Amino acid sequence: YGPFLCRGSFRTEFDLAVASASGSASATVSHSSRNSHNNLVLTDRVYEYSYLKGIVERIFRGANGIRFKSDNAVLNLILLSLLLDFGLFDQYAKLLNIPFMKDLQHEADTRELQVEVANLIYNFDRKHTEDSVTRSKVEELIYEVSYKFFVNKNFPINSSQFRLIQMLNGDSDYQEYVLLCKIYMSLCQINKSIEVDYYKIRCNGQYHIIIPKNFSKMTSEYLEQVTVHHSFSETNGIMMYDDINVFDLRPGQPEINLYRVRLESNSDVQSMVKYLEITNVFRTLSLQEQYLIFIADNSILIDVTERGKMEIRINKVSAEVATIFFNEALSFIPCFKYSEGEDIIIFTSRNIHYLVDKGGQFCTDYYGMKHELIECIKSEEVFVDLNDDVQFRKEKLSDLLTESKVVVYFPDYLLLVSSRQQLINLLDYALYIRNIGFFILVLFFLRRTSIHLEYIERKEKVVLISGPWREAIVYVLNIGQKNP
């Protein structure tokens, strides 16, 4: 760490003034400027890396594989920092009595630990906003201390470091905060990354961190969303939904990938929708090819047989993809149908994609779809805020789209919806499958709700709504040939 430099006479106190950049401190001779004698300064080598590593290693070896009983957070974080700096983390991490490490999926995984420590620092920063202590300032102070000793003697009290040290000493909570920042800096060097991409999955009411090899932001957002809304459990490192094995969370687990499934209608009749595809699909760990889909709080299980035929179960009830003739006005609608009945199910979701025949009269240009029509309709809604004040909110219908499930009952096939949100989703569904009759029906229902619709027919010189879609809106509004 460097030699002690004698200032003035040898009777004065020694100050640790400089550090050695070579990594080791050797004995040196310091020449005094006031007299002719030399002061021989010997430096002990007790601060060598291997010597300190041996001390830390003997402490943990003496535990004989038993976890430390002390629950002192500061002490355990100091020991964790030493394990990381001396390369002993993999060997002795399980002996530390740190609560957040026990919750890690893989206790000795430095990438999972880096994510957990980063979240702890972030939560601490959110709770402590009354002073100017920031993570960047603490990391800068730690960086300075790593290369030079700060001796609290003749220290400039007007310096930014001194003010920061005073604030850190003024609150005992900052002891853990400083150590967390130090640990995070060590983990960044070990993992060679400032940030670690990860998936956050909720099982048994707790979040689990999964470090993928090939990270996908879309997959990350969907995994967090679906595991929050559906109850997943964990048994022996296997993530399960009901009795279905979904993911292997144990060490060395395979990559978590989402799939795309193509479904075709089993009906004899056809519509302009040739087939549908569902994205964000889970492939289970069963021996046979099996897929699990979540739409609008419903689970769809698809079993692939030997000949490629698919057996579909919606909430454990057998179903199939069908094209149903509603009536002469609505014609054929692609949907799901229960195998043991005639009732049908219409799912609306951004994860369902329909392949629409665009030839002939179904061409998008013929239908005046230069822009997505759902983005050209705005809704204005009245609501009461927390202060009991009446407020107006205007949004595009495209920003209000969610997932929904609507059951249409045989034989009349009457459209029965339970919420305004379902109507908004069905309106987008009608546009997607290019069914004008269904679009008119849903628009009639939507106008009866407490919502005001506004249509953007033209933007400057660009016509946004034209063709049969404009005629349908004019018909529903009953305004003749005037602009909607």
PyMOL commands that set and color helices and strands:
alter all, ss='L'
color gray80, all
select helices_A, chain A and resi 49-61+73-85+89-95+99-102+110-127+135-147+160-169+173-191+217-229+360-362+373-376+397-399+420-432+436-447+467-477
alter helices_A, ss='H'
color red, helices_A
select strands_A, chain A and resi 28-31+38-41+199-203+206-210+233-235+238-241+244-248+259-263+273-283+290-295+298-304+310-314+317-325+332-338+344-348+352-356+377-384+390-396+404-408+451-455+458-459+462-463
alter strands_A, ss='S'
color yellow, strands_A
deselect
rebuild
show_as cartoon
